Amino acid sequence: MHGPLFYSKILLFGEYGIIKDSKGLSIPYNFYNGALKIDEHHTVHTHKSNATLKRFSEYLKSLETSNPKLVSFDLDRFNEDIEKGLYFDSSIPQGYGVGSSGALVAAVYDKYATDKITVLENLTREKLLKLKAIFGEMESFFHGKSSGLDPLNSYLSLPILINSKDNIEPAGIPSQSADGKGAVFLLDSGITGETAPMVQIFMEKMKQDGFRKIVKDQFVKHTDACVEDFLKGDVKSLFGNIKHLSKVVYDNFKPMIPKQFHTLWQKGIETNAYYLKLCGSGGGGYMLGFTEDLEKAKEALQGHKLEVVYTF
């Protein structure tokens, strides 16, 4: 048995901001993916995933009980498959901000939800929000509170525009240019980031008036502008706003930036060769980079591996 592939995702804009109702833009990233499979031999590398699915199944059972109107699953079939050696075969790195648990949640919903909303039907805003709510509850099993956006992205395999918490829609993003010099890329920190402690730090900081004001007047403002520029394809304005955003993060979100990136981060802002921003909650995993000239960025970031995500 081999289920369909579910892709990883990249939140281009909106990390932390969407907690405070900024806009966000999330795109599928098909370089990494995962699928449900059965391994009858119960080998070592599938055992851990199988054990996680077993606990997940118990969690889904309690979710059904506590919220029967939201979602129901064919848990008998799910448990039978788990007994047979079901596991999630995934190339998505965990703790990297690219949505490893999101793809798993999407795959389980796709295969075992009994009254599922399918990708093929007419996706009204109500249906999108219902899916997001279901996925949020499901994904909470993996890391505390979840917005449900990662699994939604994975499930739909479409770019999603987040206008606000209860206003999301599939987004048309400008088609990539083959000969453009500009690019969005991923930079590997080589360390795993934990989401929960980072969000904790953010929430603590939000208790300070000064920080709240910076988030509202600068962070959210530039995030919203980046999303609008990106969707319009206004590259000139986009890079101005990304530079502002990169600076605000550098000055106010230091704990979220892995130490070995502090100098690189600053260098980008000073030379304009590239600008770095967080990918997900930070603390490790990937950093996102934006550049108007990929060759120039590669030169400035020698010794670091760049994975190009989007070109314009």
Beta strands, then each sheet from edge to edge (+ up, - down):
strand 1: 6-13
strand 2: 24-38
strand 3: 86-90
strand 4: 160-164
strand 5: 167-170
strand 6: 183-188
strand 7: 275-278
strand 8: 286-291
strand 9: 306-311
sheet 1: 1+ 2- 3+
sheet 2: 1+ 2- 4+ 5-
sheet 3: 7+ 8- 6+ 9-
end
